[in-house]
């Protein structure tokens, strides 16, 4: 599975975690959220899945001066060959349609900007190659109203974003065709892309330096007692006891939840990413999201990557991680050429496939304890946004584990209970 770890000895950081890693000004940042189900005491935390989410949780937990326990991460494949963390297009933005995702994005970009300090180990400062050319969301006349509504929400939360008409788009991006475009929303700062593999390894290395134990093993079930999960069962017949268990298994999170009899609405949905070359330069090219759902962005000198999400009817669960090359020839290339005339003469050079951990209900993350299994915590269902949301989610889950509630950004809108209450947090901007 994507994420996992075994606990080791804590090395206390020299400074307070909040002081070192900062808080962002926001109307949904508070000191404490006592209405959340308590998950303490958490002396031995077992995280199922060692990808970027699980490793971020381990890192943030162990750096907290108040934590006095151990963290174990169980990961079945330390090569991360099929992990979403390793196969992501690794982009970050603040242009979402829900306030909680906007705030998660705001913290994420600030964390990544100072990642060299935040995740330094033994004087070695990680570099994730972050660049910030922005996102450009394009809207047809039919979609302009939604774009404007999202823009107003984003501006209210301090996002540096501009709403551009077709003339302004043509002036800024002369290589872009504005046919059928009513408006575009451009992130002026705080949006871009990075090396996702380096982010995963930085979190993992930092967590291990603080004492996290990473166990390479296949988890197969839970041992329960008195309404709580007592241990994680492994394929070799051994078990790992713990106080709190975190489901950070990415696309395979629903399988882990079923061990506790829980129907988690997270499914593995395949997404194909294609690499192509173009001889014509596209100055100041951001990550462009077209009205068709197509997205593309630069990836080095003269190279680009692109992709598109299929409609629900053509998006099966657990499709093989094999590239569907017909998508590029039949869907992407015609749409690319229609939006950027220079893309009429391109050459596909590579491709890969990875899974979204897709939340089939409202396409948003599921974070926090289960209402009936108080020592079972979710951190999954991010629907393609997990790698960019890992800093805020890692910090938030660590606060739950150490302090029994959120202390900075309130992630309670993403709680599992929202499904039963009918309080869905529907994210419209899923690329």
C-alpha positions in Angstrom: 0.0 0.0 0.0 1.0 3.6 -0.4 1.8 4.6 3.1 3.2 3.0 6.5 5.8 2.8 9.8 7.2 1.3 13.2 7.9 3.5 16.2 11.3 4.5 17.5 12.7 6.8 20.1 11.7 10.4 20.1 14.3 13.2 19.5 12.7 16.3 20.7 13.1 19.4 18.4 14.9 22.3 19.8 12.0 24.7 19.3 8.2 24.7 19.6 6.6 23.2 16.5 4.1 26.0 15.9 6.8 28.6 16.3 9.1 26.9 13.9 6.7 25.9 11.2 4.4 28.9 11.4 0.7 29.7 11.3 -1.1 31.4 8.5 -3.5 34.3 9.2 -7.0 32.9 8.6 -10.5 33.1 9.9 -10.5 29.3 10.4 -7.2 29.1 12.4 -7.8 28.7 16.1 -6.0 27.6 19.2 -8.1 24.5 19.9 -11.1 22.5 18.7 -12.5 20.7 21.7 -15.6 19.5 19.9 -13.5 16.8 18.0 -13.5 13.2 19.2 -10.4 12.7 21.4 -7.8 10.2 20.2 -5.5 10.5 23.2 -3.5 9.0 24.8 -1.3 8.1 21.8 1.9 6.6 23.1 2.4 4.2 20.2 1.1 5.3 16.8 0.9 2.8 13.9 0.5 4.3 10.5 -0.6 2.0 7.7 1.1 3.4 4.6 4.4 5.1 4.2 3.8 7.5 1.3 3.8 11.2 1.6 0.8 11.5 3.8 1.9 8.8 6.2 5.4 10.1 6.3 4.2 13.7 6.8 2.1 12.6 9.8 5.1 10.8 11.3 7.3 13.8 10.8 5.0 16.3 12.3 4.1 14.0 15.2 7.7 13.3 16.2 8.8 16.9 16.0 6.1 18.0 18.5 7.8 18.6 21.9 4.6 17.3 23.7 4.8 13.9 22.1 6.4 11.2 24.3 5.7 8.1 22.3 6.8 6.1 19.3 5.7 6.0 15.7 5.6 2.9 13.4 5.0 3.2 9.7 4.1 0.0 7.9 4.8 0.1 4.1 4.6 -3.0 1.9 6.8 -1.5 -0.9 9.7 0.7 0.1 10.4 1.3 -3.7 7.0 3.0 -4.0 6.6 1.6 -7.5 2.8 1.9 -7.5 2.4 4.6 -4.9 0.5 7.7 -5.8 3.2 9.8 -4.1 5.8 8.6 -6.6 3.5 8.8 -9.7 1.9 12.2 -9.1 2.2 15.1 -11.4 3.3 17.0 -8.2 1.6 20.4 -8.6 0.3 22.7 -5.9 -2.4 25.4 -6.0 -4.8 27.5 -4.0 -7.5 27.7 -6.6 -10.1 25.5 -5.1 -13.9 25.8 -4.7 -14.0 25.1 -1.0 -12.5 27.2 1.8 -10.9 24.3 3.6 -8.9 23.3 0.5 -7.9 26.9 -0.1 -6.5 27.1 3.4 -4.8 23.8 3.1 -3.1 25.0 -0.1 -2.0 28.3 1.5 -0.2 26.4 4.2 1.2 23.9 1.8 2.9 26.5 -0.4 4.4 28.3 2.6 5.8 25.0 3.9 7.3 24.0 0.6 9.0 27.4 0.2 10.9 26.8 3.4 11.2 23.1 3.2 15.0 23.3 3.4 14.7 24.5 7.0 11.6 22.5 7.8 12.9 19.1 6.9 16.7 19.5 7.2 18.5 16.4 8.6 22.1 16.6 9.8 22.8 19.8 8.0 21.4 18.4 4.7 18.6 20.6 3.3 16.2 19.0 0.9 15.4 20.7 -2.3 12.1 19.8 -4.1 12.7 22.1 -7.1 9.6 24.2 -6.4 8.6 26.7 -9.2 5.6 29.0 -9.1 4.4 29.9 -12.7 0.8 29.6 -11.5 -2.4 27.8 -12.6 -4.7 29.1 -15.3 -8.3 27.9 -15.2 -10.2 28.6 -18.4 -14.0 28.9 -18.5 -16.5 28.8 -21.3 -19.5 31.1 -21.2 -21.5 28.3 -19.4 -18.8 27.9 -16.8 -17.9 31.6 -16.2 -20.3 32.0 -13.3 -18.7 29.2 -11.3 -15.2 30.6 -12.1 -16.3 34.0 -10.8 -17.8 32.5 -7.6 -14.6 30.5 -7.0 -12.6 33.6 -7.6 -14.5 35.5 -5.0 -14.0 32.8 -2.4 -10.3 32.6 -3.1 -9.8 36.4 -2.9 -11.7 36.4 0.4 -9.1 34.0 1.7 -6.2 36.1 0.5 -5.3 34.1 -2.6 -3.2 36.0 -5.2 -5.3 35.4 -8.2 -6.5 37.5 -11.1 -9.7 37.1 -13.2 -8.8 37.8 -16.9 -11.1 38.4 -19.9 -10.1 37.0 -23.4 -8.3 40.1 -24.4 -6.2 40.1 -21.3 -5.5 36.4 -21.8 -4.3 37.0 -25.3 -2.1 39.9 -24.3 -0.4 37.8 -21.5 -0.3 34.5 -23.4 -0.2 35.2 -27.2 0.3 31.5 -27.9 -3.1 30.7 -26.4 -6.3 30.4 -28.5 -9.2 32.1 -26.7 -11.8 30.6 -28.9 -14.8 29.6 -26.8 -13.3 31.2 -23.7 -15.2 33.7 -21.6 -12.7 34.2 -18.8 -9.6 32.8 -17.1 -8.5 32.7 -13.5 -4.7 33.0 -13.1 -2.7 32.3 -9.9 -0.2 35.1 -9.8 1.8 33.5 -6.9 1.7 30.5 -4.6 0.9 28.0 -7.3 3.2 25.8 -9.4 4.9 22.4 -9.3 7.7 20.5 -7.7 9.5 17.1 -7.4 7.1 14.9 -5.6 9.6 12.1 -5.1 11.9 14.5 -3.4 9.1 15.7 -1.1 8.2 12.1 -0.1 11.8 11.2 0.6 12.3 14.4 2.6 9.4 13.7 4.9 10.5 10.0 5.2 14.1 10.9 6.0 13.0 13.5 8.5 10.6 11.2 10.3 13.3 8.5 10.5 15.8 11.0 11.9 13.4 11.7 14.7 12.9 8.0 15.5 10.1 6.8 13.3 10.5 3.1 12.5 9.6 2.0 9.0 8.6 -1.6 8.7 8.5 -3.3 5.3 5.5 -5.7 5.6 2.1 -6.6 4.2 -0.7 -5.6 6.6 -3.7 -7.9 6.4 -6.1 -7.0 9.2 -6.8 -5.6 12.6 -7.1 -7.3 16.0 -9.8 -5.7 18.0 -10.8 -5.7 21.7 -13.4 -3.8 23.8 -14.5 -1.5 20.9 -10.9 -0.5 20.0 -8.3 -1.6 17.6 -5.6 -3.4 19.6 -3.1 -4.4 16.9 -2.2 -4.5 13.2 -1.9 -8.0 11.8 0.8 -8.7 9.2 0.9 -11.4 6.5 3.8 -13.3 8.2 1.5 -13.9 11.2 3.1 -11.2 13.5 1.3 -8.3 14.9 2.1 -4.7 15.9 0.3 -3.4 18.9 -0.6 0.3 19.3 -2.7 2.9 20.9 -3.8 4.7 17.7 -3.9 3.4 14.1 -3.9 5.7 11.1 -5.2 4.7 7.7 -2.9 6.5 5.2 -3.0 3.8 2.6 -3.9 6.0 -0.3 -5.7 4.2 -3.1 -6.0 1.1 -0.9 -7.4 2.9 2.1 -10.9 1.3 1.7 -9.3 -2.1 2.1 -7.7 -1.1 5.4 -11.0 0.4 6.6 -12.9 -2.8 5.8 -10.7 -4.6 8.4 -12.7 -2.6 10.9 -16.0 -3.1 9.2 -16.1 0.4 7.7 -17.3 1.2 4.2 -14.9 4.0 3.2 -15.8 5.7 -0.1 -12.3 5.8 -1.4 -11.4 4.0 -4.7 -8.3 3.6 -6.8 -8.9 5.5 -10.1 -6.3 5.4 -12.8 -4.9 8.6 -14.3 -2.5 8.6 -17.3 0.1 11.4 -17.7 1.7 11.9 -21.1 5.0 13.7 -21.9 5.4 15.5 -25.2 7.9 17.8 -26.8 7.2 21.1 -28.7 9.8 23.1 -30.6 7.9 26.3 -30.3 8.5 28.2 -27.0 5.5 29.1 -24.8 6.7 32.1 -22.7 5.5 32.2 -19.1 3.4 29.1 -19.5 1.5 28.2 -16.3 -0.3 24.9 -15.6 -3.4 25.4 -17.9 -6.7 23.7 -17.2 -8.9 23.8 -20.3 -12.7 23.9 -20.6 -12.5 20.3 -21.8 -10.9 19.1 -18.6 -7.5 18.8 -20.3 -4.5 20.1 -18.3 -0.9 20.7 -19.4 2.2 22.3 -18.1 5.9 22.7 -18.9 8.3 20.0 -17.8 11.8 21.2 -18.7 13.1 22.7 -21.8 10.7 22.1 -24.7 8.9 19.4 -22.9 5.4 19.3 -21.4 3.2 16.9 -19.5 -0.6 16.6 -19.9 -3.6 14.6 -18.9 -7.4 14.5 -18.5 -9.8 12.8 -16.0 -12.4 10.6 -17.7 -16.1 11.0 -16.9 -17.6 8.8 -14.2 -19.0 6.3 -16.7 -15.6 5.6 -18.0 -13.7 5.6 -14.7 -13.6 2.1 -13.2 -12.1 1.2 -9.9 -8.7 -0.5 -9.8 -8.0 -0.4 -13.5 -4.6 -1.8 -14.3 -1.7 0.7 -14.0 -1.1 0.5 -17.7 -1.1 3.6 -20.0 -4.1 3.9 -22.3 -2.3 5.5 -25.3 -5.5 6.0 -27.1 -6.3 8.9 -24.7 -3.5 10.9 -26.1 -4.2 10.2 -29.8 -7.9 10.5 -29.7 -8.7 13.0 -26.9 -5.7 15.0 -25.7 -3.8 15.9 -29.0 -6.9 17.3 -30.7 -7.8 19.4 -27.6 -4.1 20.5 -27.2 -3.9 21.7 -30.8 -7.3 23.5 -30.5 -6.1 25.5 -27.4 -2.5 26.1 -28.4 -1.9 26.1 -32.2 1.8 25.4 -31.7 0.8 22.0 -30.3 -0.4 20.9 -33.7 3.3 19.8 -34.2 4.3 17.9 -31.1 5.8 14.5 -30.4 4.8 12.2 -27.5 7.9 10.9 -25.8 6.8 9.2 -22.7 3.9 8.3 -20.4 3.0 6.8 -17.1 -0.1 5.8 -15.1 -0.9 6.3 -11.4 -3.9 6.1 -9.1 -6.0 8.9 -7.5 -7.3 7.9 -4.1 -10.7 9.1 -5.3 -13.4 10.0 -2.8 -16.5 9.0 -4.7 -18.9 11.1 -2.5 -17.6 14.6 -2.5 -14.0 14.4 -3.9 -12.4 15.7 -0.8 -10.1 14.3 1.8 -11.3 12.2 4.8 -9.4 13.2 7.9 -9.8 12.4 11.5 -11.1 9.7 13.8 -14.0 7.3 13.1 -16.9 8.1 15.4 -17.2 4.5 16.7 -13.5 3.5 16.6 -12.0 6.4 18.4 -8.4 5.1 18.0 -8.8 4.7 14.2 -7.9 7.8 12.3 -8.3 8.5 8.6 -6.0 10.4 6.3 -7.0 9.6 2.7 -9.4 10.3 -0.1 -7.7 13.4 -1.4 -8.7 12.7 -5.0 -5.5 13.7 -6.6 -4.5 16.4 -4.2 -2.8 14.4 -1.6 0.8 15.2 -2.3 0.2 19.0 -2.3 -2.0 18.7 0.8 0.4 16.5 2.8 2.0 19.4 4.8 -1.3 20.6 6.2 -2.8 17.2 6.7 0.4 15.8 8.3 0.4 18.7 10.7 -3.4 18.5 11.5 -3.4 14.7 12.1 -0.3 15.1 14.3 -2.2 17.7 16.4 -5.0 15.2 16.8 -2.6 12.4 17.9 -0.6 14.5 20.3 -3.1 17.1 21.6 -6.5 15.4 21.0 -7.7 18.2 18.7 -6.7 20.6 16.0 -4.6 23.6 17.2 -3.9 25.5 14.0 -6.0 24.8 10.9 -9.4 23.2 11.6 -9.7 20.1 9.4 -13.0 19.0 11.0 -15.0 19.8 7.9 -13.2 16.8 6.4 -14.3 14.4 9.2 -15.8 11.0 8.3 -19.0 11.9 10.2 -19.9 14.5 7.4 -21.3 11.6 5.3 -23.8 10.5 7.9 -24.8 14.1 8.7 -25.2 15.0 5.0 -22.7 17.9 5.4 -20.7 17.2 2.3 -17.8 19.4 1.2 -18.0 19.1 -2.5 -14.9 20.1 -4.4 -15.6 21.3 -7.9 -12.0 22.0 -8.9 -10.7 18.4 -9.3 -8.3 18.3 -12.2 
